[in-house]
Amino acid sequence: MSLRVTEKLRSLLIPSTRVVVFTGAGVSAESGIATFRGAHALWSNFRIEDYATPQAFLADPLKVWEWYNWRRREILKTDPNSGHLAICEFEQYFKDFTLITQNVDGLHDRAGNQKILKLHGDIWETRCPLCGDSAIDNDARGEPLPPLCRCKGRMRPGVVWFGESLSEVIYEHAVSSAKNSELFFSVGTSAEVYPAAVLPSLAKQHGAYVVEVNIEKTSAADFADETLLGKSGEVLPEILKYFAAG
């Protein structure tokens, strides 16, 4: 792929620029992870009410955990793609960098990113609803099920379920980062799931240069200064070439 960026974007590709990358399911889809909506998506084959609500967990924690462990095993069959790896290089290049993701699969972690705000949680985290203890559990077997906390409470997956609010601390940090950014990339997200969907427009309102990277234009295009059409695994590595040029 040969990509030409605008002079404005090229001028911002310097280490001192304050940068935010905001990612969605499209980035993970390039690694083979099923999205939640659309043809062949998870919610086309499973009922949200049965697997991704607090009520579902209370009614049948074993059923919920078996489903999440199936998803964990599917994730382990995949690897970070070149888009994930490019974003890791972004973090290493820009002195003030924040990655905000709607994805829960942990592929950004496996790619090497460390400055990550996980808006919808982490499928590899277990959390106790009773005492609040949490831990990272990379064992997709997860035996015995459901896992038990030291306080004897049933641990749950550390993701944000339908009917739950995002972590206030994480979301406020994401909003602050978006407002403070000079260059904001919206990558592989439809920008239609709220409240995360407001981040590109917030960045724009506070003076950031907003770039959408996606296989097609989305709602984020309404706020973008430019849209780069293509897979993140193709577009982002091309942007890296301008780092050295700068």
WOTAVEN-V888564 format. One record per residue. RES is the residue in three letters. BURIAL is # if it has 24 or more other C-alpha atoms within 12 Angstrom, else .. Layout:
# WOTAVEN-V888564
RES,BURIAL
RES,BURIAL
This chain:
# WOTAVEN-V888564
MET,.
SER,.
LEU,.
ARG,.
VAL,#
THR,.
GLU,.
LYS,.
LEU,#
ARG,#
SER,.
LEU,#
LEU,#
ILE,#
PRO,#
SER,.
THR,#
ARG,#
VAL,#
VAL,#
VAL,#
PHE,#
THR,#
GLY,#
ALA,#
GLY,#
VAL,#
SER,#
ALA,#
GLU,#
SER,#
GLY,.
ILE,#
ALA,#
THR,#
PHE,#
ARG,.
GLY,.
ALA,.
HIS,.
ALA,.
LEU,.
TRP,.
SER,.
ASN,.
PHE,.
ARG,.
ILE,.
GLU,.
ASP,#
TYR,#
ALA,#
THR,#
PRO,#
GLN,.
ALA,.
PHE,#
LEU,.
ALA,.
ASP,.
PRO,#
LEU,#
LYS,.
VAL,#
TRP,#
GLU,#
TRP,#
TYR,#
ASN,#
TRP,.
ARG,#
ARG,#
ARG,.
GLU,.
ILE,#
LEU,#
LYS,.
THR,.
ASP,#
PRO,#
ASN,#
SER,#
GLY,#
HIS,#
LEU,#
ALA,#
ILE,#
CYS,#
GLU,#
PHE,#
GLU,#
GLN,#
TYR,#
PHE,#
LYS,.
ASP,#
PHE,#
THR,#
LEU,#
ILE,#
THR,#
GLN,#
ASN,#
VAL,#
ASP,#
GLY,#
LEU,#
HIS,#
ASP,#
ARG,.
ALA,#
GLY,.
ASN,#
GLN,.
LYS,#
ILE,#
LEU,#
LYS,#
LEU,#
HIS,#
GLY,#
ASP,#
ILE,#
TRP,#
GLU,#
THR,#
ARG,#
CYS,#
PRO,.
LEU,.
CYS,.
GLY,.
ASP,.
SER,#
ALA,.
ILE,.
ASP,.
ASN,.
ASP,.
ALA,#
ARG,.
GLY,#
GLU,.
PRO,.
LEU,#
PRO,#
PRO,#
LEU,#
CYS,.
ARG,.
CYS,.
LYS,.
GLY,.
ARG,#
MET,#
ARG,#
PRO,#
GLY,#
VAL,#
VAL,#
TRP,#
PHE,.
GLY,.
GLU,.
SER,.
LEU,#
SER,.
GLU,.
VAL,.
ILE,#
TYR,#
GLU,.
HIS,#
ALA,#
VAL,#
SER,.
SER,#
ALA,#
LYS,#
ASN,#
SER,#
GLU,#
LEU,#
PHE,#
PHE,#
SER,#
VAL,#
GLY,#
THR,#
SER,#
ALA,#
GLU,.
VAL,.
TYR,.
PRO,.
ALA,#
ALA,#
VAL,#
LEU,#
PRO,#
SER,#
LEU,#
ALA,#
LYS,#
GLN,.
HIS,.
GLY,.
ALA,#
TYR,#
VAL,#
VAL,#
GLU,#
VAL,#
ASN,#
ILE,#
GLU,.
LYS,#
THR,#
SER,#
ALA,#
ALA,#
ASP,.
PHE,#
ALA,#
ASP,#
GLU,#
THR,#
LEU,#
LEU,#
GLY,#
LYS,#
SER,#
GLY,#
GLU,#
VAL,#
LEU,#
PRO,#
GLU,#
ILE,#
LEU,#
LYS,.
TYR,#
PHE,#
ALA,.
ALA,.
GLY,.
